[in-house]
Structures are given as C-alpha cells and as structure tokens.
Amino acid sequence: MASDMQINLKIPFALQAGITALAASAVYFNTLFNFFVYDDLYQVVNNPWLRDPGAIGEIFTTGAWGFNETETNYYRPMMHLIYMLTYAIFKLEPWGYHLVNIVFHTLNSFLVMLVAAGIMNKADYGLSGPQVYVPFSAGIIFAVHPIHTEAVAWIGGIPDLSFSFFFLLAFYLYMQAGNRKGLSEPKLMAASAGSFFIATLCKEPAVTLVVLILLYDWLFNRFEMGISFFARRYALFFLMLLVYFVLRWNALDGFSPVNKHADLTLLQSLLNIFPLFAKYVCLLLLPVNLNAWHAFHPLDSFWDPSFLLSLGVAASFLGSSLYASRANKLVIFSLCFFLVPLLPALYIPGTGENPFAERYLYLPSFGFVLIFSLLLGKIAAIPPYGKRILFCLVPALCVLYGVQTICRNFDWKDELTFWTDTAAKSPAEPLPRYNLGAALESEGRLDEAMEQYQTAIALQPASIAHKALGRLHYLKGQKNETVREYARALELDPADSELHNEIGIVLMETGSHGRAVEHFMKAVELVPDNVELRYNLAMALRKSNRVPEAIDQLRIAVQLDPSRAVFTAALQKLMEEAR
C-alpha cells in the first residue's frame, strides 16, 4: 500500500503516516473524557440490542431505530454491530466508544493519503518535487479539520466514520485492482465490492461510490471501457447494490418511507439545495461558529435575497473549480469526490429533522482537502520562496485547525455543556431549548429548566414541552398547574395514552375523581390491552362510587394478566364491598 507514496519522497512514508495518525488522534484525545450526549442516550445507553447477541437478526430486518419502534429512513445495521462489539468490550464506559471513533478517524486520515496518492499517480500528476507533499498535506489537513468534530467527538457520529472508512477502502482497492493484472485483479475487485457492501450497511451515502467509480473510469480509463470492462469492473458492485436495496426495502417497508419535511413543495426542495450547498462550502472554507443544530428556514422564492446570495456562492465555487480543472483530470475528479457523496445530504425529503448537519461533510471534505492541497503544491512550485511558504503555511494551518478542534470537543463533553452551547448558538430554535431544559432538570436546576421549557413553548408549542413543564410543576407541588400544562399537551396530541393516564393520576390526587375517570377511559380506549390503565380506571371508578363498572374493568385486567396478584386481590375486595 505504500508503493504510491515512495516516489522520490524526502520524508519517509512511515513518518508521514505516523505524523498523520498522531495528529488525528491528538486533536481528539480530550474526547476520551466526554460522556454520552444527544442520541447516544437512546442508541447506546438505552438500546437493548447491544446487550443481546440474539438481536442480530432483528438488526438486519428493521430500521436503525427499530429497537424503540420508531419509523425512520435509516437502515444502518453496521452501526448497531459496532456498538454491540464496543459494548462487549467496554460496557457503558463512554471513553471506549470515543476511542472507537478516534481509531476510525485515524484510519480514515491514513486512507486519505493513500487514495490521494493513487489518484495523483493515475492522473500522471507526478509525486516528485513539491507535489510529493500533496497526499501528506491532504491527510493531515483532513485529520485536524474542525468540520469533523461532530462526526468524531460525538459517539453518534459512528455511521459517518465507519461508512467513510469502508468507502475509502473500497475505492483504494478498486484503484489497485485496475493497476494489477492476472489473478490479483479479481481478488482485489471482490474485496473492493465487499468493502462497498459493508459501507452501504453503515450509512446511505455509501451508494454514491458506484457513481464515483464510473466517473473515475470515465476520466482515467475511458479508452478501455467496453462490454467486457463493464462486466469485469462493475458486475459485483451492482450485485451488492441490489442486495442492499432488497435488505433496505424489506427492513423499512419502502425506499424512503418517512418524510419529515412533507410541508415543503417540490419547488422549495429544489430551491433550498443551493442555500444548503453554499453553507457547506462556507463551513469548509471557514469552519467557525460550529453548531450541532443549524437553523433551517426554507426559501420559497427565486427572488429571495438569501437564495440569490447562495446561488452566487455555489456558482462562484463551482465556476472557480471548473476553471482550475481545465485539462486537469485530477482537479475534476477531486471536485467529483466532494460533490457526489454530498448529494444525498441535499435531498431534503430524505434527511432527518434538521436537513443541515456538519457531519454530512465528513467524507465529501476529502475532495475539498485534495483540491486545497493541490493548490498548496502549486504555491510550493513558485520560485524562490514557494517551498518555504508551504512549510510555514501547512504547519500553521494545522495548529490553527487543531486548536479549534480541541476547543470544539469540549462543547460535546456532556448533556448540559452540549445543549448550553447549542441553545446559545441557535437561540430561536425550540429543540435545543427543550433539550437544555431536560439537561438542567436532570441536574436538579428546576427553575432554570422551567425557563427553557417556557421559551421552547413560546418558540413552537409542542406536547412534549408542555408535558415536561407540567412535570416540573408537579415536582414543585403545583398540581393545578400540572393539570393545566398536561391539558395543553393533550390539545396538541390527544392520542397520547400515557399523558391521559398521568393527568388522571394527578386529578385523583387532587380529588377530581370524575375528571380522572374521563382521562383513564380515554387512555383505555387508545390502548385497550394495557392492564395498568384498566387498573387505574377501576380505582377511579371506585372513588366515584361506580363500583360495578370498576369490577368490570378489574375482571378484564385479570383476564389480560392472571399473574398479577394485585389485580386479583383488588377484584375480590371490590366484590366483597359490592355485596
């Protein structure tokens, strides 16, 4: 694998790899002291699949959130397998999961060097003179770039790290297969296709590898392309793609069944591609004000100033890149390596609740750092001070990026730190406010938590926020206020059986037995086979002197679960009272 790098190198390949690995691990070392945050609490801490090897079959036949029966567009069995293996070794020690992320990022930085060198050789760019440092520069800038903090510092970023690893590995093996003849070619091609298949099981954007290798061959192997070439080079990849789509369709009951942005028209989905793309470009060029929850305000007009500005940014970037790529296949392909893996993130109907996320830039940034490194190589070739500029500029940039990355990692330390930072950077977004309230509540800072919940409700009324506010009122002994907030929550989500049950319990405590009966009845109507709800309804009916109805509910509860002695005892007691 080192052969691509050992052409007139002044710095040994092993030293380059060591420096890159050291940089990649050093800038994220402080994440080893961080805890679980955000989705980690669901996908790791409260994920029953991790503790049950027998769940592997279910992992491959349901969506990524199948462990809590949440509908999703994500099919990522490898995410759970990686978590399961990590749990087997480290249990619920956060540092173990962060260590896995660091290892993946270090390997990816190394692969960036190898792939960059391989592409340069294929493009006959020449790894000599100042250009010899281009792969090294690409690898080390990739290693320390602050835009990667979300993917690496967050345990939940493992899908991006793992799919990028198998994606880059598959592409490197594909290039190597093209350089080999005889028996080694089909073996390398099979290994490449296998790595590609694993990448698709990590995260959806991996499917774009097929497009990328087609572009690679079109640029560098165009005169070899024919029927036998297609059969030899692409058959396995399309077979893996077919298997993946079959597994995905079976697990999700569709290709992309959930649209969290159904309120957007087709025109809006297309219009907002440009603001998203422009923002991604700007963050790569100037990675400041990094944020885990970027506000998304969809545009609906071609004449919106924001659209025109973003269109100008996108056109300037693409125009300058295309200008630089005139007769330069290497720059063209680097641009493709940035654009193609980013395309799925620009398809708004397929994205999550927030269409913009910094982690979506993890793999596409390879194309960016390669273009940037090629530019540095051009600067180094300018006599007489080009090399001196290069040897000053790259270390300075790496130090600047590295310090920024280390500082950003602290924002991911724990729930309170994370949501405090996110809410401060997105003060008008309800979700960070709500989650900050939850973090404050867990710390016992109830008044501050209440303030955040109230702000979240003012920004966007939501059942979950009213419910949380009601819970705080209850903890403070303010039961009437609790009932009021629960009632507001039910106005927004009348089908919440759990909330009907909770408001019924509070009403029982305040002596409003009749109103409690109404809510318990609604809860039972929504979930008729829940024995706890039947029992609560029976107790409320008894308090309302409706003993025969209470007996009926307890009989049903006993029929549903004969093993519960408390239900049988309550039934016998009520029947004695009724005599």
SULZI-V425254 format. One record per backbone hydrogen bond with DSSP energy under -1.0 kcal/mol. NH is the residue of the N-H (numbers start at 1). CO is the residue of the C=O. Records with the same first field share a line. If there is no record, write none. Layout:
NH = CO + CO
//
This chain:
5 = 2
16 = 12
17 = 13
18 = 14
19 = 15
20 = 16
21 = 17
22 = 18
23 = 19
24 = 20
25 = 21
26 = 22
27 = 23
29 = 26
31 = 28
32 = 29
33 = 30
34 = 31
35 = 413
40 = 37
41 = 38
42 = 39
43 = 39
44 = 40
45 = 40
46 = 41
47 = 44
50 = 47
52 = 49
55 = 52
56 = 53
59 = 55
60 = 56
64 = 74
66 = 63
68 = 65
69 = 66
70 = 65
78 = 201
81 = 77
82 = 78
83 = 79
84 = 80
85 = 81
86 = 82
87 = 83
88 = 84
89 = 85
90 = 86
91 = 87
93 = 90
96 = 93
98 = 94
99 = 95
100 = 96
101 = 97
102 = 98
103 = 99
104 = 100
105 = 101
106 = 102
107 = 103
108 = 104
109 = 105
110 = 106
111 = 107
112 = 108
113 = 109
114 = 110
115 = 111
116 = 112
117 = 113
118 = 114
119 = 115
120 = 116
121 = 117
122 = 118
123 = 119
124 = 121
125 = 120
128 = 126
131 = 128
132 = 129
133 = 130
134 = 131
137 = 133
138 = 134
139 = 135
140 = 136
141 = 137
142 = 138
143 = 139
144 = 140
145 = 141
148 = 145
149 = 146
152 = 148
153 = 149
157 = 154
158 = 155
161 = 157
162 = 158
163 = 159
164 = 160
165 = 161
166 = 162
167 = 163
168 = 164
169 = 165
170 = 166
171 = 167
172 = 168
173 = 169
174 = 170
175 = 171
176 = 172
177 = 173
178 = 174
187 = 183
188 = 184
189 = 185
190 = 186
191 = 187
192 = 188
193 = 189
194 = 190
195 = 191
196 = 192
197 = 193
198 = 194
199 = 195
200 = 196
201 = 197
202 = 199
203 = 199
206 = 203
207 = 204
208 = 205
209 = 206
210 = 207
212 = 208
213 = 209
214 = 210
215 = 211
216 = 212
217 = 213
218 = 214
219 = 215
220 = 216
221 = 217
224 = 221
230 = 226
231 = 227
232 = 228
233 = 229
234 = 230
238 = 234
239 = 235
240 = 236
241 = 237
242 = 238
243 = 239
244 = 240
245 = 241
246 = 242
247 = 243
248 = 244
249 = 245
250 = 246
251 = 247
252 = 248
253 = 249
264 = 261
269 = 265
270 = 266
271 = 267
272 = 268
273 = 270
274 = 271
276 = 272
277 = 273
278 = 274
279 = 275
280 = 276
281 = 277
282 = 278
283 = 279
284 = 280
285 = 281
286 = 282
288 = 286
304 = 301
308 = 304
309 = 305
310 = 306
311 = 307
312 = 308
313 = 309
314 = 310
315 = 311
316 = 312
317 = 313
318 = 314
319 = 315
320 = 316
321 = 317
322 = 318
323 = 319
324 = 320
325 = 321
326 = 323
328 = 325
332 = 328
333 = 329
334 = 330
335 = 331
336 = 332
337 = 333
338 = 334
339 = 335
340 = 336
343 = 339
345 = 342
346 = 343
347 = 344
348 = 346
350 = 347
351 = 348
360 = 357
361 = 358
362 = 359
365 = 361
366 = 363
368 = 364
369 = 365
370 = 366
371 = 367
372 = 368
373 = 369
374 = 370
375 = 371
376 = 372
377 = 373
378 = 374
379 = 375
380 = 376
381 = 377
382 = 379
386 = 382
389 = 385
390 = 386
391 = 387
392 = 388
393 = 389
394 = 390
396 = 392
397 = 393
398 = 394
399 = 395
400 = 396
401 = 397
402 = 398
403 = 399
404 = 400
405 = 401
406 = 402
407 = 403
408 = 404
409 = 405
411 = 408
412 = 409
413 = 410
418 = 414
419 = 415
420 = 416
421 = 417
422 = 418
423 = 419
424 = 420
425 = 421
426 = 422
429 = 426
433 = 429
434 = 430
435 = 431
436 = 432
437 = 433
438 = 434
439 = 435
440 = 436
441 = 437
442 = 438
444 = 441
445 = 440
446 = 444
449 = 445
450 = 446
451 = 447
452 = 448
453 = 449
454 = 450
455 = 451
456 = 452
457 = 453
458 = 454
459 = 455
460 = 456
466 = 462
467 = 463
468 = 464
469 = 465
470 = 466
471 = 467
472 = 468
473 = 469
474 = 470
475 = 471
476 = 472
477 = 474
478 = 473
479 = 477
482 = 478
483 = 479
484 = 480
485 = 481
486 = 482
487 = 483
488 = 484
489 = 485
490 = 486
491 = 487
492 = 488
493 = 489
496 = 493
497 = 495
500 = 496
501 = 497
502 = 498
503 = 499
504 = 500
505 = 501
506 = 502
507 = 503
508 = 504
509 = 505
510 = 506
511 = 508
512 = 507
513 = 511
516 = 512
517 = 513
518 = 514
519 = 515
520 = 516
521 = 517
522 = 518
523 = 519
524 = 520
525 = 521
526 = 522
527 = 523
530 = 527
534 = 530
535 = 531
536 = 532
537 = 533
538 = 534
539 = 535
540 = 536
541 = 537
542 = 538
543 = 539
544 = 540
545 = 542
546 = 541
550 = 546
551 = 547
552 = 548
553 = 549
554 = 550
555 = 551
556 = 552
557 = 553
558 = 554
559 = 555
560 = 556
561 = 557
564 = 561
565 = 563
568 = 564
569 = 565
570 = 566
571 = 567
572 = 568
573 = 569
574 = 570
575 = 571
576 = 572
577 = 573
578 = 574
//
